[in-house]
Amino acid sequence: MPEISRFFGIVIKMYFMQGEHNPPHIHALYGEYMSAVNISTGEVLEGDLPGKALALVLEWLDLHKKELMTIWQTQEFRKIPPLE
């Protein structure tokens, strides 16, 4: 699963298998926690994260929705700047 970004101990990855992994989402890993988060809505699709980590992921997601959707649609993975 390609790593898209990393900040405050949170790793953001995206995995794409055509027809099998919709809706468009990211995977956020934080220690032993993992969550899949819908790119468009910010809804947690599976897993869980501590509240503060989830808030940081959602803040970062809001800043980079357009870029993330482009990566999802083209499957051209690249790094996105971390939350600072």
C-alpha distances in whole Angstrom, upper triangle without the diagonal:
4,6,9,12,14,17,20,17,15,11,10,6,6,5,8,11,14,17,15,13,16,17,14,13,10,9,11,12,15,17,17,16,13,14,13,15,16,16,20,22,20,20,19,17,17,17,19,19,22,24,24,20,20,23,21,18,20,22,19,18,21,22,19,19,20,17,14,16,17,13,13,16,15,12,13,10,12,13,15,18,18,20,23
4,6,9,12,15,18,17,14,10,9,6,6,7,10,13,16,18,17,15,17,18,15,13,11,10,12,13,16,18,18,18,15,16,14,16,17,16,20,22,20,21,20,19,19,19,20,20,23,24,24,20,20,22,20,17,19,21,17,17,20,20,16,17,18,15,13,15,15,11,12,15,14,10,10,7,8,9,12,15,15,18,21
4,6,8,12,15,13,11,7,6,4,7,9,12,16,18,21,20,17,19,19,16,13,10,9,10,10,13,15,17,16,14,14,14,15,17,16,19,21,19,20,19,19,19,18,19,18,20,22,21,17,17,19,17,14,17,18,15,14,18,17,15,16,17,14,12,15,15,12,13,16,16,13,12,8,8,7,9,12,12,15,17
4,7,11,14,14,11,8,6,5,7,10,13,16,19,21,20,17,18,18,14,12,9,10,10,12,14,17,19,17,15,15,14,14,15,13,17,19,17,19,18,19,19,19,19,18,20,21,20,17,16,18,15,12,15,15,12,11,15,14,11,13,14,11,9,12,13,10,11,15,14,12,11,7,6,5,6,9,9,12,15
4,7,11,11,8,6,5,7,10,13,16,20,22,24,23,20,21,20,17,14,11,11,10,11,12,15,18,16,15,15,15,14,16,14,18,19,17,19,18,20,20,19,19,17,18,19,17,14,15,16,12,11,13,13,10,11,14,13,11,13,15,12,11,15,15,13,14,18,18,16,14,11,9,6,6,6,6,9,12
4,7,7,6,5,6,9,12,16,19,22,25,27,25,22,23,22,19,16,13,12,9,9,10,12,15,15,14,15,15,15,18,17,20,21,18,20,19,20,20,19,18,15,16,18,15,12,14,15,11,10,14,13,10,12,15,14,13,16,18,15,14,18,19,16,18,21,21,19,18,14,12,9,9,8,6,8,10
4,5,5,7,9,12,15,19,22,25,28,30,28,25,25,24,21,18,14,14,11,11,10,12,16,15,15,15,17,16,19,18,21,21,18,20,19,21,21,19,18,14,15,16,13,10,12,13,9,9,13,12,9,12,15,14,14,17,19,17,16,20,21,19,21,24,24,22,21,18,16,12,11,9,5,6,8
4,5,9,11,15,18,21,25,28,31,32,30,27,27,26,24,20,17,15,12,11,9,11,15,14,15,16,18,18,20,20,23,22,19,21,19,22,21,19,17,13,13,14,11,8,12,12,9,10,13,13,11,14,17,16,17,19,22,20,19,23,24,22,24,27,28,26,25,21,19,16,14,12,9,8,9
4,7,10,13,17,20,23,26,29,31,29,25,26,25,23,19,16,14,10,8,6,8,11,11,12,14,16,17,20,20,23,23,19,21,19,21,20,17,15,12,12,14,12,9,12,13,11,11,15,15,13,16,19,18,18,21,23,21,20,23,25,22,23,27,27,25,24,21,19,16,15,14,11,11,12
4,7,10,13,16,20,23,26,27,25,22,23,22,19,16,12,10,7,6,5,8,11,10,10,11,13,13,17,16,20,20,16,17,15,17,16,14,13,10,11,13,11,7,9,11,9,8,12,13,11,12,16,16,16,17,20,18,16,20,22,19,20,24,24,22,22,18,17,14,13,13,10,10,12
4,6,10,13,17,20,23,25,22,19,20,20,17,14,10,8,6,5,7,9,12,11,9,11,12,13,16,15,19,19,16,18,16,17,16,15,14,12,14,16,14,11,12,14,11,9,13,14,12,13,16,16,15,16,19,17,15,18,19,17,17,21,21,19,18,15,14,12,11,12,10,11,14
4,7,10,14,17,20,21,20,16,17,17,14,10,7,6,5,7,9,12,14,12,10,10,10,10,13,12,16,16,14,15,14,15,15,14,14,12,15,16,15,12,12,14,11,8,11,13,10,10,14,14,12,13,16,13,11,14,16,13,13,17,18,15,15,12,12,10,9,11,9,11,14
4,7,10,14,16,18,17,13,15,15,12,9,6,5,6,8,11,14,15,13,11,10,10,11,13,12,16,17,15,16,15,15,14,14,15,15,18,19,19,15,14,17,15,12,14,16,13,12,16,16,13,14,16,13,11,13,14,11,11,15,15,13,13,10,10,10,11,13,12,15,18
4,7,10,13,15,13,10,12,12,9,7,5,6,9,11,15,17,18,16,12,12,9,10,11,11,14,16,15,16,14,14,14,15,16,17,20,21,21,17,16,19,17,13,15,17,14,13,16,16,13,13,14,12,9,11,12,9,8,12,12,10,11,8,10,11,12,15,15,17,20
4,7,10,12,10,8,11,12,10,9,8,8,11,13,17,19,19,17,14,13,10,12,13,13,16,18,17,17,16,14,14,16,18,19,22,24,24,20,19,22,20,17,18,21,18,16,19,20,17,16,17,15,12,13,14,10,9,12,12,9,11,10,12,14,15,18,19,21,24
4,6,9,8,6,9,10,9,9,10,11,15,17,20,23,22,20,17,15,12,14,13,13,16,18,18,18,17,15,16,18,20,21,25,26,27,23,22,24,23,19,20,23,20,17,20,21,18,16,17,15,12,12,13,10,7,9,10,7,11,10,14,16,17,20,21,23,27
4,6,6,6,9,11,11,12,13,14,18,19,23,25,24,23,19,18,15,16,16,16,18,20,20,20,19,17,17,19,22,24,28,29,30,26,25,27,26,23,23,26,24,21,24,25,21,20,20,19,15,15,15,13,10,11,12,10,13,13,17,19,21,24,25,27,31
4,6,7,8,11,11,13,15,16,20,22,26,28,28,26,22,20,17,18,16,16,18,20,21,21,21,18,19,22,25,26,30,31,32,29,27,29,28,24,25,27,25,22,24,25,22,20,20,19,16,14,15,13,10,10,11,10,14,15,18,21,22,26,27,29,32
4,6,7,10,11,13,16,17,21,23,27,29,28,26,22,20,17,18,16,17,18,20,21,20,20,17,18,21,24,26,30,31,32,29,27,29,29,25,25,28,26,23,25,26,23,21,21,21,18,16,17,16,12,12,14,13,17,18,21,24,24,28,29,30,34
4,6,9,11,12,14,15,19,21,24,26,25,23,19,17,14,16,15,16,18,19,20,18,18,14,15,18,21,24,27,28,30,27,25,27,27,24,24,27,25,22,24,26,23,21,22,21,18,16,18,16,13,14,16,14,18,18,21,23,24,27,28,29,33
4,6,7,8,10,12,15,18,21,24,22,20,16,14,11,12,11,12,14,16,16,15,14,11,12,15,18,20,24,25,26,23,21,24,24,20,20,23,21,18,21,23,20,17,19,18,15,14,16,14,10,12,14,13,16,16,19,20,21,24,24,26,29
3,5,7,11,13,16,19,22,25,24,21,18,15,11,11,9,11,12,13,14,13,13,10,13,16,19,21,24,25,26,23,21,23,23,19,19,22,21,17,19,21,19,16,17,17,14,12,15,14,10,11,14,14,17,17,20,21,21,24,24,25,29
4,6,10,12,15,19,22,25,24,21,17,14,10,9,7,8,9,10,11,11,11,9,12,15,18,19,23,23,24,22,19,21,21,17,16,19,19,15,17,19,17,14,15,16,13,11,14,13,10,11,15,14,17,17,20,21,20,23,23,24,27
4,7,10,13,17,20,23,23,20,16,13,10,9,6,6,8,10,11,11,12,10,13,16,18,19,22,22,23,20,18,19,19,15,15,17,16,12,14,16,13,11,12,12,9,7,10,10,7,9,12,11,14,14,16,17,16,19,20,21,24
4,7,10,13,16,20,19,16,13,10,6,5,4,5,8,9,9,9,9,8,11,13,14,15,18,19,19,17,14,16,16,12,12,15,13,10,13,15,12,10,12,12,9,9,12,11,8,11,14,13,15,14,15,16,15,18,17,18,22
4,6,10,13,16,17,14,10,8,6,5,7,7,10,12,10,11,10,10,11,12,13,13,16,17,17,14,12,14,14,10,11,13,11,9,12,14,11,11,13,12,8,10,13,11,9,13,15,13,14,12,13,13,12,15,14,15,19
4,6,10,13,13,10,7,6,4,6,9,10,14,14,12,12,10,10,9,9,11,11,14,16,16,13,11,14,13,10,12,15,13,11,15,16,14,14,17,15,12,14,16,14,12,16,18,15,17,14,15,14,14,16,15,16,19
4,7,10,11,8,6,5,6,8,11,12,15,15,12,12,10,11,11,9,9,8,11,13,13,9,9,12,10,7,10,13,11,11,14,15,14,15,18,16,13,16,18,16,15,19,20,18,19,16,16,14,14,15,13,13,17
4,6,7,6,4,7,9,11,14,15,19,19,15,16,13,14,12,10,9,8,11,13,13,9,10,13,12,10,13,15,14,14,17,18,17,18,21,20,17,19,21,19,18,22,23,20,21,18,18,16,16,17,14,15,17
4,6,5,6,9,12,13,17,18,21,20,17,17,14,16,14,11,10,7,9,11,11,7,9,12,11,10,14,15,14,15,19,19,19,20,23,22,19,22,24,22,22,26,27,24,24,21,20,18,18,17,14,14,17
4,5,8,11,15,17,20,21,25,24,20,20,17,19,16,13,11,9,10,13,13,10,13,16,14,14,17,19,18,19,22,23,23,24,27,25,23,26,28,25,25,29,29,27,27,23,23,21,21,20,17,18,19
4,7,10,14,16,20,22,25,24,21,20,16,17,14,11,10,9,10,14,15,12,14,17,17,16,19,21,20,21,24,25,25,25,28,27,24,27,29,26,25,29,30,27,28,25,25,23,23,23,20,21,23
4,7,11,13,17,19,22,20,17,16,13,14,11,7,6,6,8,11,12,10,10,14,14,13,15,18,18,18,21,22,22,22,26,25,21,24,26,24,23,27,28,25,26,23,23,22,21,22,19,19,21
4,7,10,13,15,19,18,15,14,10,11,8,6,6,6,10,12,14,11,10,14,14,12,14,17,16,16,19,21,20,20,23,22,18,20,23,21,19,23,25,22,23,20,21,20,19,20,18,18,21
4,6,10,12,15,14,11,10,7,7,6,4,5,6,10,12,13,10,9,12,13,10,12,15,14,13,16,18,18,17,20,20,16,18,21,19,17,21,23,21,22,20,20,19,19,20,18,18,21
4,7,9,12,12,9,9,6,5,5,6,8,10,13,14,16,13,11,14,14,11,12,15,14,12,15,17,16,15,18,17,14,15,18,16,14,17,20,18,20,17,19,18,18,19,18,18,22
4,6,9,8,6,6,5,6,7,9,10,10,14,14,15,12,9,12,12,9,9,12,12,9,12,14,13,12,15,15,12,13,16,15,13,16,19,18,19,17,18,18,16,18,17,17,20
4,6,6,5,5,6,7,10,12,13,14,17,17,18,16,12,14,15,11,10,13,13,9,11,14,13,10,13,14,11,11,14,14,12,14,17,17,19,17,19,19,17,19,18,18,22
4,6,6,8,10,10,13,15,16,16,19,18,18,16,13,14,14,11,9,12,11,7,8,11,9,6,9,10,7,7,11,11,10,12,15,15,16,15,16,16,14,16,16,16,20
4,6,8,11,12,15,18,18,18,21,20,20,19,15,15,16,13,11,13,13,9,9,12,10,7,9,12,9,8,12,13,11,13,16,17,19,18,19,19,17,19,19,18,22
4,5,9,10,14,16,16,17,19,17,18,17,13,14,15,12,10,12,13,10,9,13,13,10,12,15,13,12,16,17,15,17,20,20,22,21,22,21,19,20,20,19,22
4,6,9,12,13,13,13,15,14,15,13,10,10,12,9,6,10,10,8,8,12,12,10,13,15,12,13,16,17,15,18,21,20,22,20,21,20,17,19,17,16,19
4,6,9,11,11,12,15,13,15,14,11,12,14,11,9,13,14,11,12,16,15,13,16,18,15,15,19,19,17,19,22,22,24,22,23,22,20,22,20,19,23
4,6,7,8,9,12,12,14,13,9,12,13,11,10,14,14,12,14,17,17,15,18,19,16,17,20,19,17,20,23,22,24,22,23,22,21,22,20,19,23
4,7,9,12,15,15,18,16,13,15,17,14,13,17,17,14,16,20,19,16,19,20,16,17,20,19,16,19,22,21,23,21,23,23,22,24,22,22,25
4,7,10,13,15,17,15,13,16,17,14,15,18,18,16,19,22,21,19,22,22,19,19,22,21,18,21,24,22,24,22,24,23,23,24,23,23,26
4,7,11,13,15,13,11,15,16,14,15,18,18,17,20,22,21,21,24,24,20,21,24,22,20,24,26,24,26,23,24,23,23,24,22,22,25
4,7,9,12,10,8,12,13,12,13,16,17,16,18,21,21,20,24,24,20,22,25,24,22,25,28,25,27,24,25,24,22,23,21,20,22
4,6,8,6,6,9,10,9,11,14,15,15,17,19,19,20,23,23,20,22,25,23,22,26,28,26,27,24,24,22,21,21,18,17,19
4,6,5,6,9,10,11,12,14,16,16,18,20,21,22,25,25,23,25,28,26,26,29,31,29,30,27,26,24,23,22,19,17,19
4,6,5,6,9,10,11,12,14,15,16,19,20,20,24,24,22,24,27,26,26,29,31,30,31,28,27,25,23,22,19,16,18
4,5,5,6,9,10,11,13,14,15,17,19,20,23,23,22,24,27,26,26,29,31,29,30,27,26,23,21,19,16,13,15
4,5,5,6,9,10,11,12,14,16,17,18,21,21,19,22,24,23,23,26,28,26,26,23,22,20,18,17,13,12,14
4,5,5,6,9,10,10,12,14,15,16,19,19,17,19,22,21,21,24,26,25,25,23,22,20,18,17,15,13,15
4,5,5,6,9,10,11,13,14,15,19,19,18,20,23,22,22,25,27,26,27,24,23,21,18,17,14,11,14
4,5,5,6,8,10,11,13,14,18,17,16,19,21,20,21,24,26,24,24,22,20,17,15,14,10,8,10
4,5,5,6,9,10,11,12,15,15,13,16,18,17,17,21,22,21,21,18,18,15,13,13,10,9,12
4,5,5,6,9,10,10,14,14,13,15,18,18,17,20,22,22,22,20,19,17,14,14,12,10,14
4,5,5,7,9,10,14,14,13,16,18,18,19,22,23,23,23,21,19,17,14,13,11,8,11
4,5,5,6,9,12,11,11,14,16,15,16,19,21,20,20,17,16,13,10,9,8,6,9
4,5,5,6,9,10,8,11,13,13,13,16,18,18,18,16,15,13,10,11,10,9,13
4,6,6,9,10,10,12,14,15,15,18,20,20,20,18,18,16,13,13,12,11,14
4,6,8,9,10,12,14,14,16,18,19,20,19,17,16,14,10,10,10,9,12
4,6,5,6,9,10,11,12,14,16,16,15,14,12,11,8,9,10,10,13
4,6,5,6,9,10,10,12,14,15,15,14,14,14,11,13,13,13,17
4,5,5,6,9,10,11,12,14,14,14,13,14,11,13,15,16,19
4,5,5,6,9,10,11,11,11,10,10,10,8,11,13,14,17
4,5,5,6,9,10,10,10,9,10,10,9,12,13,14,18
4,5,5,6,8,10,11,11,12,13,12,15,17,18,21
4,5,5,6,8,8,9,10,12,12,15,17,19,22
4,6,5,5,5,6,8,10,10,14,16,18,21
4,6,5,8,8,11,13,13,17,18,20,24
4,6,8,10,13,15,16,19,21,23,26
4,5,8,11,14,15,19,21,23,27
4,6,9,13,14,18,20,22,26
4,7,10,12,16,18,21,24
4,7,9,13,15,18,21
4,7,10,12,16,18
4,7,9,12,15
4,6,9,12
4,7,9
4,6
4
